[in-house]
């Protein structure tokens, strides 16, 4: 039976649709099979869901939710459909500008809680159950695991009490309690409040960190150096701004100031390698930044060289004009008479200035070559 469907959206642009479902079975094997199959939304392993509406005592009417297309599943009745159909329909109705999934296509992330009564007290049997939860095996899988997977020191398990553990996996999350006490804390506070609200929130926070960094890493991988410089700089600014915004609003080392919550949060971050992913993406963006700066520097150097070439082409003309004006002024110099002294000085000064400018530009351009020649003579 399904008890809840909700949508959680983070500022980073990632969202999670949660389906809270409870198998109508008491057998542990049925729960394990349910966890294995229910996470697949497409393909042969995807299960068929049947929806029914309760009309009265022991009276049910099969129906198909209104948000789904009216298509029967091979005559199974109008209440039968694939799990993936429901997810897709919810996405289309409630999610705007939806991007392709950054997780495994057609697969959900399980988050399960098992409270087991009368389970064998043998330590190996309990570790086998934990290992099946970690890998989300079916009931007939996982009978011969590697010794490290059923070791009490395995980092994938975090002991909560003497007979209960949190389970950490790349595939999902779990909590198992063997023969829990019959108290309100275990039957209500932990099961209905802590696991479904607070610990679930921690799980979602770390998952959104992981999936955001995976999405940004994929965007960095698609960075195309063959684009024009303006497009490259625009894309780089977009990726850098996304990372900076995520760093300030989505990447937290501490979330809840409570011992159990903090331990579980840290364990999730370690398991999903959040710090490693962040460093990897940050280094990739820094490398792109260095490439952009190098490209800008080369462009500026090319522009400066072009300007120098243009000025160097003008220098000989300036030198010739200056020399001509100066020599002509001296050759045509009359006996100084009061009114012509200032005009003559201006002509000579202007010619000298043009000559000096031309010689200065030429010497500046030839300076590296002259220095190399002097160094060779010194040797």
Secondary structure, DSSP 8 states (H G I E B T S, - for coil): -EEEEEEEE-TTS-EEEEEEE--S---HHHHHHHHHHHTB-SSTT--EEE-EEEEETTEEEE---TTS-S--STTS-TTEEEHHHHHHHHHHHH-SS----SSSTTB--EEEEEEESS----HHHHHHHHHHHHHT--TTS-SS--GGGG-TT-TTEEEEETTEEEEE-SSEEEEEEES--SSHIIIIIIIIIIIIIIHHHHHHHHHHHHHHHHHHHHHHHT--TTS-HHHHHHHHHHHHHHHHHHHHHT--S----SHHHHHHHHHHHHHTTHHHHHHHHHHHHHHHHHHHHHHHHHHHHHHHHHHHHHHHHHHHHHHHHHHHHHHHHHHT--S--GGGHHHHHHHHHHHHHHHHHHHHHHHHHHHHHHHHHHHHHH-
